[in-house]
Amino acid sequence: MRLKKKKSVPTEQTQKKAAQDWLPFQDVTSSFIWRKDDNLVAVLRVEPMNITLKSESEKKQIITALHEALNGQMEPIQIFCLPRPVDLDNYLERLQQMARESVDATRKRLLTEYLHYVATVVHRGEATELRFYILISQPKSKHAKDELTQRAFELAGNISQSGLKVSICEDTDILDMLFSFLNPSQAAFEATPLGSPITTLYKEV
């Protein structure tokens, strides 16, 4: 008597998932991130400011204004600091051209040494910039887009009172942020592949 071997049915744990299945968002459209938990997210980008050379009263004024802007938020917010590689290829090409065209031996030597230094920094991955984002969310509803847009403009206006430059990210800016987070090593050397990394799963009716 032969026993038939039962075929193993793949479970949810054994089935392979696509990369997108692990991501918490499903789409980027209308200047929002559409999360899988039925929340919309607006993104504000805040340009960094060097306050080292400012007076103590100016520093206090900036910090107080920023504290009031953030403290006035009744809903949770996320502050996202993202290091991003800087593309210095054009800068290196300009240095090489200056070194080739220089007729002064001392200037040519200094440019060559500096060129090697910059190339070393790029090779080690030390050339990075910090980008600062503020993420605010809103549960999906009939008027969620209008309410979240109003909250984003109000927060941007309050933060700008401190002297910081704030902008509300559109689709291309949001995709650039996500691409920098998901592909940090290639973010500075490849253009953000618009439309390809995120498949539209949500269609507004």
C-alpha positions, -999 to 999 in steps of 0.1 A, spaced: 0 0 0 15 33 -11 9 65 7 4 95 -14 27 124 -5 7 155 2 18 185 -18 29 214 4 8 245 0 29 276 2 19 298 31 20 335 34 53 332 52 69 311 25 57 330 -5 82 354 -19 72 391 -16 80 418 -41 101 447 -28 70 469 -30 51 446 -6 75 456 22 71 493 17 45 512 38 32 534 10 14 525 -22 15 556 -43 28 592 -47 4 615 -64 -13 649 -60 17 660 -38 10 634 -12 23 600 -1 -6 575 0 2 550 28 -12 515 30 -28 523 63 -53 547 46 -33 579 56 -22 607 34 12 623 41 23 658 31 61 666 30 78 699 38 114 704 30 133 728 54 166 743 41 194 741 67 206 774 82 240 781 97 235 802 128 271 801 140 278 837 129 245 851 143 243 870 175 230 854 207 197 874 204 192 863 168 199 827 177 173 829 205 148 845 182 152 818 156 149 790 181 119 805 199 100 810 166 108 775 155 97 761 189 64 780 187 57 767 152 63 731 161 47 733 196 15 746 180 9 713 161 -19 694 176 -13 663 155 18 641 155 46 651 130 78 634 119 111 652 114 132 633 89 170 641 84 183 624 53 220 623 43 224 624 6 256 619 -16 266 650 -35 274 647 -72 308 664 -77 315 652 -113 310 686 -128 331 702 -102 359 677 -108 357 683 -146 360 721 -140 391 716 -118 407 694 -144 400 720 -171 415 748 -149 446 727 -142 451 720 -179 446 756 -190 468 770 -162 502 783 -174 515 791 -139 534 761 -125 526 768 -89 489 772 -96 488 741 -117 505 721 -89 480 734 -63 450 727 -85 463 691 -91 468 684 -54 433 698 -46 419 677 -75 433 646 -59 419 656 -25 384 661 -39 386 628 -59 395 610 -27 366 625 -8 342 614 -35 357 579 -37 353 575 1 317 586 0 324 615 24 307 642 2 272 643 16 246 669 23 219 668 49 183 673 39 156 680 64 119 671 60 88 674 81 61 648 74 25 654 85 -3 629 80 -41 628 78 -65 599 78 -80 594 43 -115 610 41 -136 631 17 -119 663 26 -85 649 37 -66 664 8 -79 700 14 -74 697 52 -39 683 49 -29 710 23 -41 737 46 -22 722 75 10 720 54 7 757 43 0 769 78 30 749 92 53 762 64 42 798 71 48 794 108 83 779 104 93 806 78 87 832 105 119 819 121 139 828 90 141 792 77 133 785 41 104 760 38 88 745 7 60 721 3 72 691 -18 55 681 -50 55 647 -65 90 650 -80 104 662 -47 87 634 -27 100 608 -52 135 623 -49 133 620 -11 121 584 -13 147 575 -39 174 590 -17 162 569 12 157 536 -7 188 540 -30 212 562 -11 243 550 -30 229 559 -64 208 590 -55 234 615 -65 245 598 -97 212 587 -112 181 608 -120 150 599 -100 131 573 -121 98 591 -123 69 567 -124 89 535 -123 97 528 -87 61 531 -74 33 515 -92 0 533 -89 -23 510 -69 -48 536 -57 -71 553 -82 -92 582 -69 -128 582 -79 
